[in-house]
Amino acid sequence: MKSLTVLLCFVAALASFSCSRAKVAPASEVAPSTFRVDMDTTRGPLVIEVTRADAPLGADRFYNLVKSQFFDGARFFRVVPGFIVQFGLAGDPVVTAAWDVPVKDDPVLVGNSRGTIAFAAAGPDTRTTQMFINTGDNRAKLDSQASHFATFGKVVSGMDYVDNVFSGYAEKPDQNRIEKEGNAYLGKEFPSLDYIKTARLAQ
């Protein structure tokens, strides 16, 4: 009886793990031609509008991230006033790791003007989940960098909240540690960071 109980517990744990992984595995649905995302943050509500034709691969990845509720609890961990507000590492490092599958580059069709959103990148075809909102007009700085920063959407409501996201830590949070430790690291070392409460596709 004891061995049977142990076996059943093992099977249940394995099933639970498999279900957990299934929930966070990268999805690849094609996004609608246009869609909006309601993002509730600790600073206030944002509305993001996406036009898939502007950057189809980036729009698809963002759409699937939102559908999976990837951004819930994610911190704005890099804030440079007048330049960008960066986010896109999940509070749970297991979730971040599950989505660490690069997306190929889109050409830059719409420039990095104030309010637009683009994925962060470390070189060609390296986009995964990190992205930034342009809080300044960054077209001269970012549009010419080998087309890695293709904007896929824009904030159509709530830019005043974006401008006021806590910037006291600037670029101090270590992105490698965020990837490995998630909010456990950020909550301890950088407790004042603003964050995304929820991000949902608008009905």
N, C-alpha and C positions, 0 to 999 in steps of 0.2 A: 504493500500500500504506500509506503514511504517513497519508494522508487517511482511509482506511478505518479504521485503528487509532484515530485521533482520534475518528472518529464513533462507533465501538463503545464507546470509553471514555466519551464523552458520554452515550450511551444508558444505559450501566451506571450511571453516576453519577446520572442522572435517575431511573432505576428505584429505586436505593438510597434516594434522597431521598424518593420517593413512598412506599416501604415504611415508611421511618422516620416520615413524617408520619401514615401510616395507623395505626401502632401507638399514637400518642398522641392521635389525634383523639377528641373526647368521645363516649363510648358512651352509650346511653340505654336499657339494659335495665331492665325492672321488677324490683325486688329481691324476694326471697322475703318472706313475711309476717314472719318472724323469721330472723335469721342472726347468726353470731358472727365476729369478726375476731381473729386472733392477731397481735399486734403485738410484734415483738422490738425492743427499744430498747437503747441503750447503758447505761441504768439497770437494765433488767430487763424481763421479759415482761409484756405487758398482754393482757387479754381484754376485748374490747368487744362488748356485746350490743345489737343493733338491733331495734326493733319498728317495722315500717314504718308501722303505723297512727298512730304518734305524730307523724310528720312525713313523709308519703309522698314528696314531691319531694326533700327533703333525704336521706332514706334511699336513694333511687334513685341520687342523685349519689355518695354515699359508697360504695355498692356497686360502682358502675362505676369509681370511682377506685381502689378496692382491687383489682378484677379486672385493671386495666391496670398494676398495680404502680407507680402514681404516687408513692406515699409512700416508696418505697425510697430511703434516703439523705437524706430531708427532715429539716431541722433544727427543733428546738423554739426558735424565734427570739424569742419574746416570753413572758417568764415573770415573773409578778407573784405572789409568794407569798401564799397565802390568797385569791387571786382567780381567776386563770386561767393555763393553759399553752397557748400558741397555736402552731399549725403549719399546714402545708398549702401551702407554696410548694416546688415541686420543685427538686431539685438542679440540673437542667438547665433553663435559662430557656426553651428551645424548647418543652419539655413544658408548663411553666406557661402559656405563651402559647397553646398549642393548646387548653387547657381553659378559657380565659378567656371562657366563654359563660355568662351569668348564669342562675340558676335562680329561678323565682318563689318568693315567700314561702309558707311554711306557717303556719297559725295556731299560736300557742303553746298546746299542749294539756298538755304536761308541763313543769313549771317548771325553771329553771336551778339545781337543787340540786347539792350536792357530788357529783362523779363523772359528771355528765351531760355530753354533748357537743352543741355547736351550731355552726353555720356562723357565721363572722364576716360582718358586713355593713356597708356604708357608706350605707345608705338602703334604701328599698323595692326589692325584687326585684333585689338586687345580689350575691347569694350565688354564689360560684364554686368555689374550692377551699380557701380558708383556713377553719380551724375552731379551736375551743378546747375544752379540758377544764376544767370548773369545779372549782377546788380549794377553794372556799368555797361557802357557801350564798348564791347571787347572785340569788335569786328577786326580792327587792325592787328590786334594781338593774336587772335585765335583762328580766324578764318583761313589764314595762309599756312597753318602748321600741318602740311601733308594731308589735309582733309580729314583728320581724326575727329574733329569736334563739330559734327553735323547736328544742328539743332533739330529737334523733333516736335517741340511744342513750346508753349508760352504760358506764363501766368496771366490770366485775364482778369483776375480779381484777387486782391490781397497782397499786392507788391509792397504796400506799406508795412505789412507784417514781416515780409521777407527782409526788408531793410533793417528791421529792428531785432532780428535773430541775434542772440547773445554772441558777441564777438570777442569777449575778454580773453579767450584762450588762443585766438588767432589760428595758427597752424601747429600748435603744440601737440595735440593728440596724435599718437603713433598709429598709423594706419595698419601696420603689421600686427600690432597688439589688438586693435579693434577686430581684425579678421579672426584672430585666434581666441580672443577672450570676450568679445562682444560688449554688452552693456555692463557686465560685471566689472570690467576694467574702467569704462567711461564713468560709471556711477561713482566709483571710488575716487578716481583721480580728477575727474572733470564734472563735478555734480551740477554745475550751473548750465550745462548745455541745454539748449532748446531741442525739442524732438517732435516727431510726427506721431500723433495719437492714433490716427487711422487714415488710410487712403483707400477710397472706394470709387468704382466707376459710377458716374452720375446716371441716375435713372431717367 
